[in-house]
Amino acid sequence: MWHPKTVEFDDRMKKLFDEVDNYIEDIYGDKYLLHPARLPRGEAANPEMDGLFNIGANFTPGFGSELGRGYIIDVSMSTLEKVSENVRKEIYEAAARKVRELLPIHFPERELTVNRDKNHYKITGDFSLGGT
């Protein structure tokens, strides 16, 4: 069973990343052919399940990281085409910028930042559940 504040945090994070997914789809969604097993954008109830991108975040305890614990921003592309490293980098940077822009909107009461952590972008800051 999950703490209600954890459920609320996860729901807000999901909404944030659905916005990021739509933003990246708008810019890059027609640049590569969609994987044949993937639904076209807008055909699934959940943006994670359709379109070229699935963008989200995975919690890491941060062992071995200078930034410590946080959420690694994950960008997955559903294509069989080769995507150059430069384009991948551009997409990750655009996603990180959008997350940076949306964090104060979705989490105005928290101090959350996006920084580069080795080969990834990571959301760090206040993940506390607060008082009762």
Solvent accessible surface area in square Angstrom, and as a share of the most:
residue,aa,sasa,rsa
1,M,240,1.07
2,W,186,0.65
3,H,90,0.40
4,P,102,0.64
5,K,62,0.26
6,T,32,0.19
7,V,68,0.39
8,E,85,0.38
9,F,14,0.06
10,D,68,0.35
11,D,76,0.39
12,R,53,0.19
13,M,13,0.06
14,K,69,0.29
15,K,124,0.53
16,L,0,0.00
17,F,7,0.03
18,D,31,0.16
19,E,73,0.33
20,V,0,0.00
21,D,6,0.03
22,N,64,0.33
23,Y,72,0.27
24,I,0,0.00
25,E,7,0.03
26,D,101,0.52
27,I,67,0.34
28,Y,18,0.07
29,G,24,0.23
30,D,124,0.64
31,K,122,0.52
32,Y,38,0.14
33,L,135,0.67
34,L,56,0.28
35,H,58,0.26
36,P,111,0.70
37,A,92,0.71
38,R,45,0.16
39,L,84,0.42
40,P,64,0.40
41,R,106,0.39
42,G,65,0.62
43,E,113,0.51
44,A,26,0.20
45,A,117,0.90
46,N,48,0.24
47,P,34,0.21
48,E,55,0.25
49,M,117,0.52
50,D,6,0.03
51,G,2,0.02
52,L,4,0.02
53,F,0,0.00
54,N,53,0.27
55,I,5,0.02
56,G,21,0.20
57,A,29,0.22
58,N,88,0.45
59,F,99,0.41
60,T,33,0.19
61,P,71,0.44
62,G,9,0.09
63,F,182,0.76
64,G,69,0.67
65,S,28,0.18
66,E,171,0.77
67,L,65,0.33
68,G,24,0.23
69,R,120,0.44
70,G,0,0.00
71,Y,34,0.13
72,I,34,0.17
73,I,2,0.01
74,D,55,0.28
75,V,13,0.07
76,S,48,0.31
77,M,36,0.16
78,S,25,0.16
79,T,23,0.13
80,L,131,0.65
81,E,73,0.33
82,K,184,0.78
83,V,6,0.04
84,S,53,0.34
85,E,132,0.59
86,N,119,0.61
87,V,40,0.23
88,R,95,0.35
89,K,112,0.47
90,E,85,0.38
91,I,1,0.00
92,Y,61,0.23
93,E,54,0.24
94,A,2,0.02
95,A,0,0.00
96,A,1,0.01
97,R,134,0.49
98,K,34,0.15
99,V,0,0.00
100,R,104,0.38
101,E,96,0.43
102,L,7,0.04
103,L,3,0.02
104,P,84,0.53
105,I,117,0.59
106,H,32,0.14
107,F,1,0.00
108,P,98,0.62
109,E,107,0.48
110,R,39,0.14
111,E,143,0.64
112,L,21,0.11
113,T,70,0.41
114,V,4,0.02
115,N,61,0.31
116,R,122,0.45
117,D,15,0.08
118,K,144,0.61
119,N,125,0.64
120,H,86,0.39
121,Y,21,0.08
122,K,2,0.01
123,I,0,0.00
124,T,16,0.09
125,G,42,0.41
126,D,57,0.30
127,F,26,0.11
128,S,60,0.38
129,L,74,0.37
130,G,61,0.59
131,G,61,0.59
132,T,180,1.05
